[in-house]
């Protein structure tokens, strides 16, 4: 029986349905894990008579198959458009599923694939995401941290020295170019969605919180097996990649609400920056719009709370710590180059930030106390932030930091007997390329244009960074033969060809016209500078993502599924299969 409800008359911000046919969620060719929860919705382009509606699943009335009657919305958002929605439905039987919807005049059908898994292979799954990690970053990190002699690397990165490798396509449901929200959501749910959305299909309603939801890997792992959940990043914890492991919204910028969803989900370990949206609005540095103190709420719920590295070490070392909240900056944390060498960015304000490797070690200590196993997502997220800013040195140092975290984790897993699936990949690419070297002694008055000092082919030779320290970091980036990494997407900016030794790069500032950007005059008089007129619209003030496949490497039980060319939704399926998430009862 269809239950009518009243709809509120508000302006529709986005129409996701075709003008002449129904839109069905999940979308055509969706792949659905048997037993996973999802919302089912049919959007009609016009107002329809509910008596004329016919919705079937494999030829049978939908309510009989999905176990509940839908809610019919006569005028969705006050418009002459109707819809039918069911929340938290489940399909348990694997196979092909054809959904047909008719309003008495027009018809639409989609086909889904419901799949199961084998028995559980891995006790733990650890997903490493280098946000925006491009092949150029990986090669540069290898050169700087391992060295290269006569064309041959003197060592391998841990992220590359893995037995399984694949290329992963990253397009979203609405565009060939993804952002971190829908890219990470594909990993977390196995479903495609639109830019800025996570854990939902982006529908036409005005609210960003009522869209059709799909269950996340974190929810499934906890619900099916009682596993612990960890989410670790060096960006704001509310940022798209970490948030996508839990959140359901089509507006990634809804930080206050994402914090609320974190608290509702209660991952066992939650670490990163972004304390500003946990603090009540009256507190210094707060960005919340209400008076709720979520740090206090987490503490009252039994969490150990750490705001510095010493506090993190002390909390993780306690044998009874099972839940840990770490918030180490009001915004994003600082990258390795600033924390270890340059002391730029926010280091003076937050001098005791932990390294990503220290965050990971703490997470492993806490999560491994659960005999049921754990799922952990680790993001080296500042790679992406720096790539957007054309700050290649900082991005490469954070790639080295990611590699150190992976190496630590692989050593930890080997000591346990390899019961852990470890996956390493990017969520999307950046259009960066390593084209050669820049031959420049960093003098204040170069007598040759730095553009003319870019060495390619045989003139590139090899860079002369100092030998790396024990963690793989050269002590200087301002050497006389540096790597030349350039982006194919450029805003108007002053290209200095030199590393930024004071603070992270700021290539643009707000333009004279609203919603536009222009080159930052800060760099206009730097020796050797060249004004670069970009290839992006004026409303874009930074480099953008690109659509190439990303590299996935893996090791551990279940990694044999990693091979060839894959889609980003397949990453979810690999993890679900390794954990046997469809092989147990509800």
For each residue, the residues with C-beta under 8 A, 3 or more apart:
1: 63 69
2: 50 53 69 70 71 72 84
3: 69 70 71 72
4: 50 71 72 73 74
5: 71 72 73 74
6: 74
7: 73 74 75 76 77 78
8: 77 78
9: 75 77 78
10: 77 78 206
11: 77 206
12: 15 77 79 204 205 206
13: 206
14: 202 204
15: 12 204
16: 23 43 194 202 203 204
17: 21 22 23 43 44 45 81 204
18: 21 23 45
19: 45
20: 45 106
21: 17 18 45 106 107 108
22: 17 42 43 44 45 101 103 106 107 108
23: 16 17 18 42 43 108 203 204
24: 27 28 41 42 43 99 101 108 109 110
25: 39 40 41 42 43 201 203 212
26: 30 32 38 40 110 112 191 201 212 214
27: 24 30 110 173 192 201
28: 24 110 111
29: 110 111 112 113
30: 26 27 110 112 113 191 192
31: 112 113 114 115 190 191 569 573
32: 26 36 38 91 97 112 113 114 115 190 191
33: 36 114 115 116 117 190 220 572 573 576 581 582
34: 91 92 93 94 114 115 116 117 582
35: 90 92 224 581 582 586
36: 32 33 90 190 214 215 220 581 582
37: 88 89 90 213 214 215 219
38: 26 32 88 89 90 191 212 213 214 215
39: 25 85 86 87 88 89 201 212 213 214
40: 25 26 62 66 70 85 86 89 212
41: 24 25 83 84 85 86 201 203 212
42: 22 23 24 25 55 83 84 85 101
43: 16 17 22 23 24 25 76 81 83 203 204
44: 17 22 47 48 81 82 83 84 103
45: 17 18 19 20 21 22 81 106
46: 80 81 82 103
47: 44 74 75 80 81 82
48: 44 52 53 82 103 104
49: 52 53 103 104
50: 2 4 53 72 74 82
51:
52: 48 49 102 103 104 105
53: 2 48 49 50 72 84 101 102 103 104
54: 100 101 102 104
55: 42 61 62 70 84 99 100 101 102
56: 59 60 61 62 99 100
57: 60 61 62 65 66 97 98 99
58: 65 97 98
59: 56 98
60: 56 57 64 65
61: 55 56 57 64 65
62: 40 55 56 57 65 66 70 86 99
63: 1 66 67 68 69 70
64: 60 61 67
65: 57 58 60 61 62 91
66: 40 57 62 63 86 89 90 91
67: 63 64 89 90
68: 63 86 89
69: 1 2 3 63 86
70: 2 3 40 55 62 63 84 85 86
71: 2 3 4 5 84 85 86
72: 2 3 4 5 50 53 82 83 84
73: 4 5 7 76 82 83 84 85
74: 4 5 6 7 47 50 82
75: 7 9 47 78 79 80 81 82
76: 7 43 73 79 81 82 83 204 205
77: 7 8 9 10 11 12 81 204 205 206
78: 7 8 9 10 75
79: 12 75 76
80: 46 47 75
81: 17 43 44 45 46 47 75 76 77 204
82: 44 46 47 48 50 72 73 74 75 76 103
83: 41 42 43 44 72 73 76
84: 2 41 42 44 53 55 70 71 72 73 101
85: 39 40 41 42 70 71 73 212
86: 39 40 41 62 66 68 69 70 71 89
87: 39 213
88: 37 38 39
89: 37 38 39 40 66 67 68 86
90: 35 36 37 38 66 67 586
91: 32 34 65 66 97 112 114
92: 34 35 586
93: 34 114
94: 34 114 115 116
95: 113 114
96: 111 112 113 114
97: 32 57 58 91 111 112 113 114
98: 57 58 59 109 110 111
99: 24 55 56 57 62 109 110 111 112
100: 54 55 56 107 108 109
101: 22 24 42 53 54 55 84 107 108 109
102: 52 53 54 55 105 106 107 108
103: 22 44 46 48 49 52 53 82 106
104: 48 49 52 53 54
105: 52 102
106: 20 21 22 45 102 103
107: 21 22 100 101 102
108: 21 22 23 24 100 101 102
109: 24 98 99 100 101
110: 24 26 27 28 29 30 98 99
111: 28 29 96 97 98 99
112: 26 29 30 31 32 91 96 97 99
113: 29 30 31 32 95 96 97
114: 31 32 33 34 91 93 94 95 96 97
115: 31 32 33 34 94 573 582
116: 33 34 94 582 583
117: 33 34 576 577 579 580 581 582 583
118: 121 577 580 583
119: 580 583
120: 225 578 579 580 583
121: 118 421 557 558 577 578 579 580
122: 125 373 419 420 421 556 557 558 578 579
123: 373 419 420
124: 367 368 373 374 375 376 413 419 420 421
125: 122 221 374 375 376 420 421 423 558 575 578 579
126: 375 376 377 378 409 413 420 421 422 423
127: 187 375 376 377 378 423 571 575
128: 159 377 378 379 380 402 405 406 409 422 423 424 425
129: 184 187 241 377 378 379 380 381 425 426 427
130: 133 137 159 379 380 383 399 402 424 425 426
131: 180 235 241 379 380 381 382 383 384 385 426 427
132: 180 383 384 387 388 395 426 427 428 429 430 545
133: 130 137 138 380 383 384 399 402 425 426 550
134: 137 138 387 426 429 430 431 432
135: 138 139 551
136: 139 140 432 433 434 485
137: 130 133 134 140 141 383 387 395 396 399 430 432
138: 133 134 135 141 142 157 159 160 399 551
139: 135 136 142 143 434
140: 136 137 143 144 392 396 399 434 483 485
141: 137 138 144 145 157 396 399 400 403 472
142: 138 139 145 146 148 153 155 156 157 160
143: 139 140 146 147 148 153 463 483
144: 140 141 396 397 400 463 465 468 472 473 474 483
145: 141 142 155 157 400 403 468 472 473
146: 142 143 153 154 155 156 157 468 472
147: 143 153 154 155 467 468
148: 142 143 151 152 153 154 462
149: 152 154 462
150:
151: 148
152: 148 149
153: 142 143 146 147 148 156
154: 146 147 148 149
155: 142 145 146 147
156: 142 146 153 160 161
157: 138 141 142 145 146 160 161 403
158: 161 162 403 404 406 407 410
159: 128 130 138 162 402 403 406 424 553
160: 138 142 156 157 553
161: 156 157 158
162: 158 159 165 422 424 553 554 555 559
163: 554 555 559
164: 553 554 555 559 560 562 563
165: 162 551 552 553 554 562 563
166: 551 552 562 563 564 565 566
167: 549 550 551 552 564 565 566
168: 425 549 550 551 552 566 567 568 570 571
169: 549 565 566 567 568
170: 178 183 186 427 428 429 547 549 550 568
171: 175 176 177 178 547
172: 175 177 178 179 182 183 186 192 193 194 195
173: 27 182 192 193 194 201 202
174: 194 195 202
175: 171 172 178 194 195
176: 171 547
177: 171 172 195 428 544 545 546 547
178: 170 171 172 175 182 183 195 427 428 545 547 568
179: 172 182 183 195 196 240 252 428 545
180: 131 132 183 184 239 240 241 244 252 384 427 428
181: 184 185 195 196 197 198 240 243 244 252
182: 172 173 178 179 185 186 192 193 194 195 196 197 198
183: 170 172 178 179 180 186 187 241 427 428 568
184: 129 180 181 187 188 198 240 241 243 244 245 427
185: 181 182 188 189 191 193 197 198 199 244
186: 170 172 182 183 189 190 191 192 193 567 568 569 571 572
187: 127 129 183 184 217 244 427 568 571 572
188: 184 185 198 199 216 217 218 244 245 572
189: 185 186 193 199 214 215 216 217 572
190: 31 32 33 36 186 214 569 572 573 576
191: 26 30 31 32 38 185 186 201 214 569
192: 27 30 172 173 182 186 569
193: 172 173 182 185 186 189 197 198 199 200 201 202 250
194: 16 172 173 174 175 182 197 201 202 250
195: 172 174 175 177 178 179 181 182
196: 179 181 182 202 250 251 252 253
197: 181 182 185 193 194 200 201 202 211 249 250 251 252
198: 181 182 184 185 188 193 240 243 244 247 248 249 250 252
199: 185 188 189 193 213 214 216 244 246 247 248 249
200: 193 197 203 211 212 213 214 248 249 250
201: 25 26 27 39 41 173 191 193 194 197 211 212 214
202: 14 16 173 174 193 194 196 197 211 250
203: 16 23 25 41 43 200 210 211 212 250
204: 12 14 15 16 17 23 43 76 77 81
205: 12 76 77 210 211
206: 10 11 12 13 77
207: 210 211
208: 211 249 250 251 254
209: 248 249 254 257
210: 203 205 207
211: 197 200 201 202 203 205 207 208 248 249 250
212: 25 26 38 39 40 41 85 200 201 203
213: 37 38 39 87 199 200 248
214: 26 36 37 38 39 189 190 191 199 200 201
215: 36 37 38 189 219 220
216: 188 189 199 219 220 244 245 246
217: 187 188 189 220 221 245 375 572 575 576 581
218: 188 221 222 229 231 245 246 265 267 375
219: 37 215 216 222 223 246 265
220: 33 36 215 216 217 223 224 576 581
221: 125 217 218 224 225 227 229 374 375 579 581
222: 218 219 225 226 227 228 229
223: 219 220
224: 35 220 221 227 579 581 584
225: 120 221 222 372 373 579 581 584
226: 222 370 372
227: 221 222 224 370 372 373 374 375 579
228: 222 268 269 322 366 367 369 370 372 373 374 375
229: 218 221 222 245 265 267 268 269 374 375 376
230: 267 268 269 270 363 366 367 374 375 376 377
231: 218 237 242 245 246 267 269 270 271 272 376 377
232: 242 269 271 272 356 359 360 363 376 377 378 379
233: 236 237 239 241 242 271 272 273 378 379 381
234: 272 273 332 333 335 356 359 379 380 381 382 398
235: 131 239 241 242 272 273 274 332 333 379 381 382 385
236: 233 239 255 272 273 274 276 277 331 332
237: 231 233 242 243 262 270 271 272 273 274 327
238: 242 243 255 258 259 262 274 277
239: 180 233 235 236 242 243 252 272 274 332 381
240: 179 180 181 184 198 243 244 252
241: 129 131 180 183 184 233 235 244 245 377 379 381 427
242: 231 232 233 235 237 238 239 245 272 377 379 381
243: 181 184 198 237 238 239 240 246 247 252 258 261 262
244: 180 181 184 185 187 188 198 199 216 240 241 247
245: 184 188 216 217 218 229 231 241 242 267 377
246: 199 216 218 219 231 243 261 262 265 267
247: 198 199 243 244 258 261 262
248: 198 199 200 209 211 213 261
249: 197 198 199 200 208 209 211 252 254 257 258 261
250: 193 194 196 197 198 200 202 203 208 211
251: 196 197 208 254
252: 179 180 181 196 197 198 239 240 243 249
253: 196
254: 208 209 249 251 257 258
255: 236 238 258 259 274 277 287
256: 259 260 277 288 289 290
257: 209 249 254 260 261
258: 238 243 247 249 254 255 261 262 277
259: 238 255 256 262 263 277 278 288 294
260: 256 257 263 264 294
261: 243 246 247 248 249 257 258 264 265
262: 237 238 243 246 247 258 259 265 266 267 270
263: 259 260 266 294 297 298 301
264: 260 261
265: 218 219 229 246 261 262
266: 262 263 301 323
267: 218 229 230 231 245 246 262 270
268: 228 229 230 322 323 324 366 367 370 374
269: 228 229 230 231 232 323 324 326 362 363 366 367 376
270: 230 231 237 262 267 298 324 325 326
271: 231 232 233 237 306 312 324 325 326 327 328 359 362 363
272: 231 232 233 234 235 236 237 239 242 326 327 328 333 381
273: 233 234 235 236 237 327 328 329 330 331 332 333
274: 235 236 237 238 239 255 277 278 327 329 330 331 332
275: 278 279 285 295 307 327 328 329 330
276: 236 279 285 286 287 288 330 331
277: 236 238 255 256 258 259 274 286 287 288 294
278: 259 274 275 288 293 294 295 298 327
279: 275 276 283 285 286 287 288 293 294 295
280: 283 286 288 290 291 292 293
281: 286 288 289 290 291
282: 286 291
283: 279 280 286 293
284:
285: 275 276 279 330
286: 276 277 279 280 281 282 283
287: 255 276 277 279 330
288: 256 259 276 277 278 279 280 281 291 292
289: 256 281
290: 256 280 281
291: 280 281 282 288
292: 280 288 297
293: 278 279 280 283 296 297
294: 259 260 263 277 278 279 297 298
295: 275 278 279 298 299 305 325 327
296: 293 299 300
297: 263 292 293 294 300 301
298: 263 270 278 294 295 301 303 305 325
299: 295 296 303 305 325
300: 296 297
301: 263 266 297 298 323
302: 322 323
303: 298 299 323 324 325
304: 315 318 321 323 324 325
305: 295 298 299 311 315 324 325 326 327
306: 271 311 312 314 315 324 325 326 327 328
307: 275 311 326 327 328
308: 311 312 328 352 353 354
309: 312 313 328 352 353 354 358
310: 313 314 352
311: 305 306 307 308 314 315
312: 271 306 308 309 315 316 326 328 354 358 359 362
313: 309 310 316 317 358 362
314: 306 310 311 317 318
315: 304 305 306 311 312 318 321 324 326 362
316: 312 313 321 324 361 362 363 365 366
317: 313 314 321 365
318: 304 314 315 321
319: 369
320:
321: 304 315 316 317 318 324 366 369
322: 228 268 302 366 369 370
323: 266 268 269 301 302 303 304 366
324: 268 269 270 271 303 304 305 306 315 316 321 362 363 366
325: 270 271 295 298 299 303 304 305 306
326: 269 270 271 272 305 306 307 312 315 354 359 362
327: 237 271 272 273 274 275 278 295 305 306 307
328: 271 272 273 275 306 307 308 309 312 333 350 352 353 354
329: 273 274 275 332 333 334 346 349 350 353
330: 273 274 275 276 285 287 350
331: 236 273 274 276 346
332: 234 235 236 239 273 274 329 346 381 382 385
333: 234 235 272 273 328 329 346 350 353 382
334: 329 338 339 344 345 346 347 350 353 382
335: 234 338 339 345 382 386 394 397 398 401 504
336: 339 340 355 397 398 400 401 473
337: 340 341 342 393 394 397 398 473 477
338: 334 335 341 342 343 344 345 347 394 504
339: 334 335 336 343 347 353 355
340: 336 337 397 473
341: 337 338 473 475 476
342: 337 338 501 502
343: 338 339 347 348
344: 334 338 347 500 501 502 503 504
345: 334 335 338 503 504
346: 329 331 332 333 334 349 350
347: 334 338 339 343 344 350 351 353
348: 343 351
349: 329 346
350: 328 329 330 333 334 346 347 353
351: 347 348
352: 308 309 310 328
353: 308 309 328 329 333 334 339 347 350
354: 308 309 312 326 328 358 359 362
355: 336 339 358 359 401 404
356: 232 234 359 360 378 380 401 402 404 405
357: 360 361 401 404 405 408
358: 309 312 313 354 355 361 362
359: 232 234 271 312 326 354 355 356 362 363 378
360: 232 356 357 363 364 378 405 408 409
361: 316 357 358 364 365 408
362: 269 271 312 313 315 316 324 326 354 358 359 365 366
363: 230 232 269 271 316 324 359 360 366 367 376 378
364: 360 361 367 368 376 409 412
365: 316 317 361 362 368 369
366: 228 230 268 269 316 321 322 323 324 362 363 369
367: 124 228 230 268 269 363 364 370 374 376
368: 124 364 365 374
369: 228 319 321 322 365 366
370: 226 227 228 268 322 367 373 374
371:
372: 225 226 227 228
373: 122 123 124 225 227 228 370 579
374: 124 125 221 227 228 229 230 268 367 368 370
375: 124 125 126 127 217 218 221 227 228 229 230 575 579
376: 124 125 126 127 229 230 231 232 269 363 364 367
377: 126 127 128 129 230 231 232 241 242 245
378: 126 127 128 129 232 233 356 359 360 363 405 409
379: 128 129 130 131 232 233 234 235 241 242
380: 128 129 130 131 133 234 356 383 398 399 401 402 405
381: 129 131 233 234 235 239 241 242 272 332 384 385
382: 131 234 235 332 333 334 335 385 386 394 395 398
383: 130 131 132 133 137 380 386 387 395 398 399 402
384: 131 132 133 180 381 387 388 430
385: 131 235 332 381 382 388 389 504
386: 335 382 383 389 391 392 394 395 398 504 505
387: 132 134 137 383 384 390 391 392 395 430 432 487 543
388: 132 384 385 430 542 543 544
389: 385 386 504 505 506 507 542 543
390: 387 487 490 493 505 507 542 543
391: 386 387 394 395 500 504 505
392: 140 386 387 395 396 432 483 485
393: 337 396 397 477 499 500
394: 335 337 338 382 386 391 397 398 500 504 505
395: 132 137 382 383 386 387 391 392 398 399
396: 137 140 141 144 392 393 399 400 483 485
397: 144 335 336 337 340 393 394 400 401 473 477
398: 234 335 336 337 380 382 383 386 394 395 401 402
399: 130 133 137 138 140 141 380 383 395 396 402 403
400: 141 144 145 336 396 397 403 404 471 472 473
401: 335 336 355 356 357 380 397 398 404 405
402: 128 130 133 159 356 380 383 398 399 405 406 424
403: 141 145 157 158 159 399 400 406 407 472
404: 158 355 356 357 400 401 407 408 471 472
405: 128 356 357 360 378 380 401 402 408 409
406: 128 158 159 402 403 409 410 422 424
407: 158 403 404 410 411
408: 357 360 361 404 405 411 412
409: 126 128 360 364 378 405 406 412 413 420 422
410: 158 406 407 413 414 422 555
411: 407 408 414 415
412: 364 408 409 415 416
413: 124 126 409 410 416 418 419 420 422 556
414: 410 411 417 418
415: 411 412
416: 412 413 419 420
417: 414
418: 413 414 555 556 557
419: 122 123 124 413 416 556 557
420: 122 123 124 125 126 409 413 416 556 557
421: 121 122 124 125 126 554 555 556 557 558 559 574 575 578
422: 126 128 162 406 409 410 413 554 555 556 559
423: 125 126 127 128 552 553 554 559 562 571 574 575
424: 128 130 159 162 402 406 552 553 554
425: 128 129 130 133 168 550 551 552 553 571
426: 129 130 131 132 133 134 429 550 551
427: 129 131 132 170 178 180 183 184 187 241 550 568
428: 132 170 177 178 179 180 183 545 546 550
429: 132 134 170 426 545 546 547 548 549 550
430: 132 134 137 384 387 388 487 543 545 546
431: 134 487 488 489 543 544 545 546 548
432: 134 136 137 387 392 485 486 487 488
433: 136 485 486 488
434: 136 139 140 483 484 485
435: 454 456 460 484 485 486
436: 454 455 456 457 459 460 484
437: 454 455 460 461 462 463 481 482 483 484
438: 450 453 454 455 481 482 483 484 497 498
439: 453 454 455 459 480 481
440: 446 450 453 480 481 482 497 498 528
441: 446 480
442: 478 480 498
443: 446 527
444: 527
445: 527
446: 440 441 443 449 450 453 527 528
447:
448: 452 453
449: 446 452 453 528 530
450: 438 440 446 453 454 496 497 498 528 529 530
451: 454 495 497 530
452: 448 449
453: 438 439 440 446 448 449 450 497
454: 435 436 437 438 439 450 451 484 497
455: 436 437 438 439 459 460 461 481 484
456: 435 436 459 460
457: 436 460
458: 461
459: 436 439 455 456
460: 435 436 437 455 456 457 484
461: 437 455 458 481
462: 148 149 437 481
463: 143 144 437 479 481 482 483
464: 479 480 481
465: 144 468 474 476 477 479 482
466: 474 475 476 479
467: 147 474
468: 144 145 146 147 465 471 472 473 474
469: 472 473 474 475
470:
471: 400 404 468
472: 141 144 145 146 400 403 404 468 469
473: 144 145 336 337 340 341 397 400 468 469
474: 144 465 466 467 468 469 477 479
475: 341 466 469
476: 341 465 466 479
477: 337 393 397 465 474 482 499 501
478: 442 482 498 499 501
479: 463 464 465 466 474 476 482
480: 439 440 441 442 464
481: 437 438 439 440 455 461 462 463 464
482: 437 438 440 463 465 477 478 479 499
483: 140 143 144 392 396 434 437 438 463
484: 434 435 436 437 438 454 455 460 497
485: 136 140 392 396 432 433 434 435
486: 432 433 435
487: 387 390 430 431 432 490 543
488: 431 432 433 535 546
489: 431 534 535 536 543 544 546
490: 390 487 493 532 534 535 536 543
491: 507 508 517 519 534 536 540 541 542 543
492: 508 517 518 519 531 532 533 534 538
493: 390 490 507 508 519 520 523 531 532 534
494: 507 519 520 521 523 524 526 529 530 531 532
495: 451 529 530 531 532
496: 450 500 523 526 528 529
497: 438 440 450 451 453 454 484 528 529 530
498: 438 440 442 450 478 526 528
499: 393 477 478 482
500: 344 391 393 394 496 503 504 505
501: 342 344 477 478
502: 342 344
503: 344 345 500 506
504: 335 338 344 345 385 386 389 391 394 500
505: 386 389 390 391 394 500
506: 389 503 509 520 522
507: 389 390 491 493 494 519 520 523 541 542
508: 491 492 493 517 518 519 520 541 542
509: 506 517 518 519 520 521 541
510: 516 517 518 541
511: 515 516 517 518 538
512: 516 518
513: 516 538
514:
515: 511 539
516: 510 511 512 513 538 539
517: 491 492 508 509 510 511 538 539 540 541
518: 492 508 509 510 511 512 538
519: 491 492 493 494 507 508 509 523 524 531 532
520: 493 494 506 507 508 509 523
521: 494 509 524
522: 506
523: 493 494 496 507 519 520 526 529
524: 494 519 521 529 531
525: 529
526: 494 496 498 523 529
527: 443 444 445 446
528: 440 446 449 450 496 497 498
529: 450 494 495 496 497 523 524 525 526
530: 449 450 451 494 495 497
531: 492 493 494 495 519 524
532: 490 492 493 494 495 519
533: 492
534: 489 490 491 492 493
535: 488 489 490
536: 489 490 491 540 544
537: 540
538: 492 511 513 516 517 518
539: 515 516 517
540: 491 517 536 537 544
541: 491 507 508 509 510 517
542: 388 389 390 491 507 508
543: 387 388 389 390 430 431 487 489 490 491
544: 177 388 431 489 536 540
545: 132 177 178 179 428 429 430 431
546: 177 428 429 430 431 488 489
547: 170 171 176 177 178 429
548: 429 431
549: 167 168 169 170 429 565
550: 133 167 168 170 425 426 427 428 429
551: 135 138 165 166 167 168 425 426
552: 165 166 167 168 423 424 425 562 566 571
553: 159 160 162 164 165 423 424 425 562
554: 162 163 164 165 421 422 423 424 559 562 574
555: 162 163 164 410 418 421 422 559
556: 122 413 418 419 420 421 422 559 578
557: 121 122 418 419 420 421 578
558: 121 122 125 421 561 574 575 577 578 579
559: 162 163 164 421 422 423 554 555 556 562 574 578
560: 164 563
561: 558 570 573 574 577
562: 164 165 166 423 552 553 554 559 566 574
563: 164 165 166 560 566
564: 166 167
565: 166 167 169 549
566: 166 167 168 169 552 562 563 570 571
567: 168 169 186 570
568: 168 169 170 178 183 186 187 427 571
569: 31 186 190 191 192 572 573
570: 168 561 566 567 573 574
571: 127 168 186 187 423 425 552 566 568 574 575
572: 33 186 187 188 189 190 217 569 575 576
573: 31 33 115 190 561 569 570 576 577
574: 421 423 554 558 559 561 562 570 571 577 578
575: 125 127 217 375 421 423 558 571 572 578 579
576: 33 117 190 217 220 572 573 579 581 582
577: 117 118 121 558 561 573 574 580 581
578: 120 121 122 125 421 556 557 558 559 574 575
579: 117 120 121 122 125 221 224 225 227 373 375 558 575 576
580: 117 118 119 120 121 577 583 584
581: 33 35 36 117 217 220 221 224 225 576 577 584
582: 33 34 35 36 115 116 117 576
583: 116 117 118 119 120 580
584: 224 225 580 581
585:
586: 35 90 92
